[in-house]
Amino acid sequence: MSVSSLRLSTVAKASSAAFNKQFVPAAAVGSARYYSSKVKDLKGRLAELIPEKQEEVKAVRKQFGDKKLGDVTVDMAYGGMRGVKSMIWEGSVLDSEEGIRFRGKTIPECQAQLPKAEGGEEPLPEALFWLLVTGEVPTQEQVKSLSAEWAARASIPSFVQELIDRCPNTLHPMSQFSLAVNALQHDSQFAKAYAKGLNKTQYWDLTYEDSMDLIAKLPLVAARIYRNIYKDGKLPSIEADKDYSYNFSKLLGYADNEDFVELMRLYLTIHSDHEGGNVSAHTTHLVGSALSDPYLSFAAGLNGLAGPLHGLANQEVLRWIMKMRDSLGSTEVSDQQIKDYLWSTLKAGQVVPGYGHAVLRKTDPRYAAQREFALKHLPDDGLFKLVSQVYNIAPGVLTEHGKTKNPYPNVDAHSGVLLQHYGFVEQNYYTVLFGVSRALGVLSQLIWDRALGMPLERPKSYSTEYIKKMFSS
Ligand SMILES: CC(C)(COP(=O)(O)OP(=O)(O)OC[C@H]1O[C@@H](n2cnc3c(N)ncnc32)[C@H](O)[C@@H]1OP(=O)(O)O)[C@@H](O)C(=O)NCCC(=O)NCCS
């Protein structure tokens, strides 16, 4: 009897507590889980895990399929579907008080447990990707092989290079990014195979191949946009034996600064995934549900990330901080001046960028991780001190203002200040870095979507007229 069928037959008899004990992967409750040491590469390990997970999902649906996750009120339908529990997302779950857990691990746990670069202290995003895909902490050797694989898949077709080069510098970097990702779709293995006739059991395989290609190519695409708009348009070559973040930093022109490379490792790790309902994740998943390939799906997600209430907030935060500094004439300002500036933003009917969250109700641990980095590497930076001062004051002002459900900072409140410290001052570009990282989360889920046979998404909608008819009688 196979391990999975043995597990299934056991489940039929199990109580739900015993079921959880058996079925909730150890990774989901924070400890490492067993995996075959014989399999060295990610795809091989994934191929082993998929049948197990398919059986697990089958068993979960059999046992809990008719249980209710919650109710949906009319207000929820009008209110951006906040709190509607209607998606499955394997890589991460967000708790409103505690923040994100990647496959059951908090950010500090990931920082402690995931493999790092030689001499580095921050986790490698390759390791996070492995964790997101498999639920397992990879070995140093497995991470190294993933770095090498991404470096080997990195090149982009010349027509995509030309397409980027022909964009006017005035076209927003995120629009260029999305355009280039759509163009990379030219080489989608999934789309080509589907057109020829593809067996459903192979969907995940080609989604995996496309996702690996796409992730590998993102640094070259993103750096080309950066160097065209802000530098001389020339790109160095990547190094086959170096990690993803080092190579991305090198392409951008910052690899000489080891601290910047470390920041990039942290940045790409913590921006990767924030469960399924946020705009970029949900959009990628939704578009993918039509069997649009990973390029088309991720490009759609990027367009959502480019909105000011989502990923673009990271460029808005630095702009807001700089504007405050300029209008007050210094980074050394009194608490009262900051308070007044916050009120002037709110009274102008604008949001304070970097504060508030649709789900979180506490300081975002991604903010906290970046603050820790700043305290370690740039404690005396003037803008960092200003950001810290705002952190002490803004929650009180937002609470007094009385609108936002969460007066605490989110991930975007800190990232720009770190980047500008290293001379990476081009704020309009910041969301592209977020986009490179977000690919790791949404594409790992897209692979699982296809492996688990997730169907076309099609929620039900009503008109206001219909709602009135439904409830007024
Ligand atoms: C993230 C965000 C979009 C979440 O939106 P949300 O789930 O609707 O948030 P809330 O339920 O708390 O919003 C309730 C009210 O508070 C306001 N509010 C929320 N955050 C605010 C902020 N940072 N500054 C001022 N007002 C804010 C909302 O605009 C809304 O006002 P309205 O009733 O007039 O429409 C929102 O907090 C925001 O706009 N933040 C600033 C942009 C940002 O940092 N985005 C990055 C998110 S990771």
The ligand as an SDF file (V2000), in Angstrom:
LIG
                    3D

 48 50  0  0  0  0  0  0  0  0999 V2000
   -4.2650   49.5460    2.7750 C   0  0  0  0  0  0  0  0  0  0  0  0
   -5.6380   50.1810    2.6490 C   0  0  0  0  0  0  0  0  0  0  0  0
   -5.9960   50.3330    1.1830 C   0  0  0  0  0  0  0  0  0  0  0  0
   -6.6610   49.2350    3.3040 C   0  0  0  0  0  0  0  0  0  0  0  0
   -7.9280   49.7290    2.9840 O   0  0  0  0  0  0  0  0  0  0  0  0
   -9.2180   49.3300    3.8220 P   0  0  0  0  0  0  0  0  0  0  0  0
   -9.2210   47.8700    4.0850 O   0  0  0  0  0  0  0  0  0  0  0  0
  -10.3900   49.8940    3.1060 O   0  0  0  0  0  0  0  0  0  0  0  0
   -8.9510   50.0800    5.1880 O   0  0  0  0  0  0  0  0  0  0  0  0
   -9.9930   50.4810    6.3030 P   0  0  0  0  0  0  0  0  0  0  0  0
  -11.1510   49.5600    6.3610 O   0  0  0  0  0  0  0  0  0  0  0  0
   -9.2220   50.7050    7.5450 O   0  0  0  0  0  0  0  0  0  0  0  0
  -10.5440   51.8880    5.7250 O   0  0  0  0  0  0  0  0  0  0  0  0
  -11.5500   52.6160    6.4160 C   0  0  0  0  0  0  0  0  0  0  0  0
  -11.3780   54.0950    6.1260 C   0  0  0  0  0  0  0  0  0  0  0  0
  -10.1220   54.5180    6.6510 O   0  0  0  0  0  0  0  0  0  0  0  0
   -9.3800   55.1540    5.6460 C   0  0  0  0  0  0  0  0  0  0  0  0
   -7.9550   54.8270    5.8040 N   0  0  0  0  0  0  0  0  0  0  0  0
   -7.3770   53.6000    5.7990 C   0  0  0  0  0  0  0  0  0  0  0  0
   -6.0390   53.7200    5.8700 N   0  0  0  0  0  0  0  0  0  0  0  0
   -5.7710   55.0330    5.8950 C   0  0  0  0  0  0  0  0  0  0  0  0
   -4.5770   55.7650    5.9190 C   0  0  0  0  0  0  0  0  0  0  0  0
   -3.3920   55.1830    5.9000 N   0  0  0  0  0  0  0  0  0  0  0  0
   -4.6610   57.1080    5.9280 N   0  0  0  0  0  0  0  0  0  0  0  0
   -5.8830   57.7240    5.9270 C   0  0  0  0  0  0  0  0  0  0  0  0
   -7.0450   57.0780    5.8810 N   0  0  0  0  0  0  0  0  0  0  0  0
   -6.9930   55.7380    5.8630 C   0  0  0  0  0  0  0  0  0  0  0  0
   -9.8770   54.5320    4.3520 C   0  0  0  0  0  0  0  0  0  0  0  0
   -9.5660   55.3620    3.2350 O   0  0  0  0  0  0  0  0  0  0  0  0
  -11.3590   54.4270    4.6250 C   0  0  0  0  0  0  0  0  0  0  0  0
  -11.9090   55.7140    4.4590 O   0  0  0  0  0  0  0  0  0  0  0  0
  -13.3830   55.9000    3.8020 P   0  0  0  0  0  0  0  0  0  0  0  0
  -14.3230   55.2470    4.7640 O   0  0  0  0  0  0  0  0  0  0  0  0
  -13.5260   57.3680    3.7010 O   0  0  0  0  0  0  0  0  0  0  0  0
  -13.3510   55.2190    2.4720 O   0  0  0  0  0  0  0  0  0  0  0  0
   -5.6860   51.5390    3.3760 C   0  0  0  0  0  0  0  0  0  0  0  0
   -5.3210   51.3740    4.7210 O   0  0  0  0  0  0  0  0  0  0  0  0
   -4.8050   52.5850    2.7110 C   0  0  0  0  0  0  0  0  0  0  0  0
   -5.2460   53.2450    1.7790 O   0  0  0  0  0  0  0  0  0  0  0  0
   -3.5280   52.7400    3.2050 N   0  0  0  0  0  0  0  0  0  0  0  0
   -2.6050   53.6500    2.5800 C   0  0  0  0  0  0  0  0  0  0  0  0
   -2.0330   53.0320    1.3100 C   0  0  0  0  0  0  0  0  0  0  0  0
   -1.0830   51.8810    1.6290 C   0  0  0  0  0  0  0  0  0  0  0  0
   -0.2310   51.9990    2.4750 O   0  0  0  0  0  0  0  0  0  0  0  0
   -1.2320   50.7780    0.8910 N   0  0  0  0  0  0  0  0  0  0  0  0
   -0.3630   49.6230    1.0300 C   0  0  0  0  0  0  0  0  0  0  0  0
   -1.0710   48.5000    1.6700 C   0  0  0  0  0  0  0  0  0  0  0  0
    0.0190   47.1560    2.0170 S   0  0  0  0  0  0  0  0  0  0  0  0
  1  2  1  0
  2  3  1  0
  2  4  1  0
  2 36  1  0
  4  5  1  0
  5  6  1  0
  6  7  2  0
  6  8  1  0
  6  9  1  0
  9 10  1  0
 10 11  2  0
 10 12  1  0
 10 13  1  0
 13 14  1  0
 14 15  1  0
 15 16  1  0
 15 30  1  0
 16 17  1  0
 17 18  1  0
 17 28  1  0
 18 19  1  0
 18 27  1  0
 19 20  2  0
 20 21  1  0
 21 22  1  0
 21 27  2  0
 22 23  1  0
 22 24  2  0
 24 25  1  0
 25 26  2  0
 26 27  1  0
 28 29  1  0
 28 30  1  0
 30 31  1  0
 31 32  1  0
 32 33  2  0
 32 34  1  0
 32 35  1  0
 36 37  1  0
 36 38  1  0
 38 39  2  0
 38 40  1  0
 40 41  1  0
 41 42  1  0
 42 43  1  0
 43 44  2  0
 43 45  1  0
 45 46  1  0
 46 47  1  0
 47 48  1  0
M  END
$$$$
